[in-house]
Amino acid sequence: MGWHYRKSIKLGPFRLNLSRHGIGQSFGNRRFHVSRTPDGRAYVTVNLPGGLHVSKAIGKRSRYHRH
């Protein structure tokens, strides 16, 4: 079984997300935010009333590298 660590530090509209994989960051509010993962992927998320949310990866960085 693996171990997990996650800590979030809020700095106004910015948030630093610390995990064992590295440091990610996000910007926005409860309804709309943009985030970047420790490995460089970026997402835009919109939370809609009723518990629905839409998340879309942005940018050109791919999770899988092909050679």
Steps between C-alpha positions, in 0.01 A plus 500: 500500500637841401514810713334831423559856607302807404506849648342813361607857581260778405645840410202715402366375165816286456550156649817293528437127509779293652514125449761230485506552120596866528344844513194593296317829492153627429329833458133589516195455715249228579317529164796540262868423539814428302750254639840355414614161625855427622581327169399806294149415381250786516123486547205738497210393722150646518270389784131526415202508736365160596839337548601488133847598390687521172877470480712546188872447453669798334840555348721275292673302772407132477494259789664229289818567310552326166843463342 
